[in-house]
Amino acid sequence: MTPAARLQLAIELLDEVLTAARTRGPAADVLLARAFAARRFAGSKDRRAIRGLVYDAIRLCGELPESGRAAMIALAAARPDLAALFDGSQYGPPPIGEAERPAPIGVAPAWLVQALEASGLDSTECKALLDRAPLDIRVNLLKTTVEAVAAEIQGATPLAFVPAGLRLDTDAPVEGTPAYADGRFEVQDGGSQLVSHLAGAKRGMAVIDLCAGGGGKTLALAASMHGQGSVLACDIDRPRLSRLAPRAARAGVTIATTKLLNPGQEQAMLEDWRARADLVVIDAPCSGTGTWRRNPEARWRLTPQLLDHYVATQARLMEVGAGLVRPGGALVYITCSLLDAEGAGQVDRFLAAHGEWNALPVAAAIGTPRGKGLRLTPHRDSTDGFFVAKMVRQC
């Protein structure tokens, strides 16, 4: 493909991403994978270049652009090499008209920027939310050592703030390696590894992962328990939860079981676990503001109404989780959001309503105290954004 043809296809794919953002359709990475599968004429270099253009334009535009062309014109304003490709050549985009206006650039929609600033993030912190993310892996200590995997994967360097983390080159093709096939590591952001580690799962514990999703934190918790005890992984999303069993088998995790829950009926369906768990981990559904480095178009999908829905769901799940913890046990609340409404504010609300619970200090080699918990940010900590707090039920 010519450079101009690549640019035109990037514009067309951006239009698909924008439509999906408006209609809550598939994520950008899914759309691009489908598009490339249907366009076999695009070689690997073409796909890499087009993907880069699409994501560069997404990261540049704060508000949802009117069109993919407007977004790409905004990118071209900062890159003369792209501007020259609007030349009207075959398969390329038409020249930029005098009346055409680029999409507005920025970090996020204005209401979201205000919410982030109100949550203590300055402009530097906000901009870093859209940086390119590194690739981190968690070595499976049930099967191997950090040193052994580091020696096998070129460019892997240890993450000092977690016991089993390695950081790789961003584009490293790790999922095709023998070490991955053998279950000797999982792809997991260093921040996600840290908050899982801070949960404090120990040998012999009865643990509930209330919002397990595909099981990334479940596997990390099981590894921390050295294969002794039990982890009940719960979720309301059947397709996501179904991924855990094969992942656990590959990792050699035998103490994890799954339970599919019906939305709104979690408490009733877990009644047999009432006041029995040593540890309940709630990796709550949230706005995902801490993961924009990986999913930058997610900021266009979020609305104040959707944020309110997340906040209400988080509060309800904390009530459910608290009822499952035995006296003396712990409740760990995690979100990949940097908004106080979903983090420190949620914990303050919970503690104010439950005098039998106390917050424990959360200390780590990285992170900044925020309310009764700890916050990780891309700028300060070079991880995805997270909030984590640990609370103990009095005996």
PEZI-V852506 format. One record per residue. SS is DSSP state (A for helix, B for strand, O for the rest). BURIAL is I if it has 24 or more other C-alpha atoms within 12 Angstrom, else O. Layout:
SS/BURIAL  SS/BURIAL
//
This chain:
O/O  O/O  A/I  A/I  A/I  A/I  A/I  A/I  A/I  A/I  A/I  A/I  A/I  A/I  A/I  A/I  A/I  A/I  A/I  A/I  A/I  A/I  A/O  O/O  O/O  O/O  O/I  A/I  A/I  A/O  A/I  A/I  A/O  A/O  A/I  A/I  A/O  A/O  O/O  O/O  O/O  O/I  O/O  A/O  A/O  A/I  A/I  A/O  A/I  A/I  A/I  A/I  A/I  A/I  A/I  A/I  A/I  A/I  A/I  A/I  B/I  O/I  O/I  O/I  O/I  O/I  O/I  A/I  A/I  A/I  A/I  A/I  A/I  A/I  A/I  A/I  A/O  A/O  O/O  A/O  A/O  A/I  A/I  O/O  O/I  O/I  O/O  O/O  O/O  O/O  O/O  O/I  O/I  O/O  O/O  O/I  O/O  O/O  O/O  O/O  O/O  O/I  O/I  O/I  B/I  O/I  O/I  O/I  O/I  A/O  A/O  A/I  A/I  A/O  A/I  A/I  A/O  A/O  O/I  O/I  O/I  O/O  A/O  A/O  A/I  A/I  A/I  A/I  O/I  O/I  O/I  O/I  O/I  O/I  B/I  B/I  B/I  B/I  B/I  O/I  O/I  O/I  O/I  O/I  O/O  A/I  A/O  A/O  A/I  A/I  A/O  A/O  O/I  O/O  O/O  O/I  B/I  B/I  O/I  O/O  O/I  O/I  O/I  O/I  B/I  B/I  B/I  B/I  O/O  O/O  O/O  O/O  O/O  A/I  A/O  A/O  O/O  A/O  A/I  A/I  A/O  O/I  O/I  O/I  B/I  B/I  B/I  O/I  O/I  A/I  A/I  A/I  A/I  A/I  A/I  A/I  A/I  A/I  O/I  O/I  O/I  O/I  O/O  O/O  O/I  B/I  B/I  B/I  B/I  O/I  O/I  O/I  O/I  O/I  O/I  A/I  A/I  A/I  A/I  A/I  A/I  A/I  A/I  A/I  O/I  O/I  O/I  O/O  O/I  B/I  B/I  B/I  B/I  B/I  B/I  O/I  O/I  A/O  A/O  A/O  A/I  O/O  A/O  A/I  A/I  A/O  A/I  A/I  A/O  A/I  A/I  O/I  O/I  O/I  O/I  B/I  B/I  B/I  B/I  B/I  O/I  O/O  O/O  O/O  O/O  A/I  A/I  A/O  A/O  O/I  A/O  A/O  A/I  O/O  O/I  O/I  B/I  B/I  B/I  B/I  B/I  B/I  B/I  O/I  O/I  O/I  O/I  O/I  A/I  A/I  A/I  O/I  O/I  O/I  O/I  O/I  O/I  A/I  A/I  A/I  A/I  O/I  O/I  A/O  A/O  A/O  A/I  A/O  A/O  A/I  A/I  A/O  A/I  A/I  A/I  A/I  A/I  A/I  A/I  A/I  A/I  A/I  A/I  A/I  B/I  B/I  B/O  B/O  B/I  B/I  B/I  B/I  B/I  B/I  B/I  O/I  O/I  O/I  O/I  A/I  A/I  A/I  O/I  A/I  A/I  A/I  A/I  A/I  A/I  A/I  A/I  A/O  A/O  O/O  O/O  O/O  B/I  B/I  B/I  B/I  O/O  O/I  O/I  O/I  O/O  O/I  O/I  B/I  B/I  B/I  O/I  O/I  B/I  B/I  B/I  B/I  O/I  A/I  A/I  A/I  A/I  O/I  O/I  O/I  O/I  B/I  B/I  B/I  B/I  B/I  B/I  B/I  B/I  O/O  O/O
//
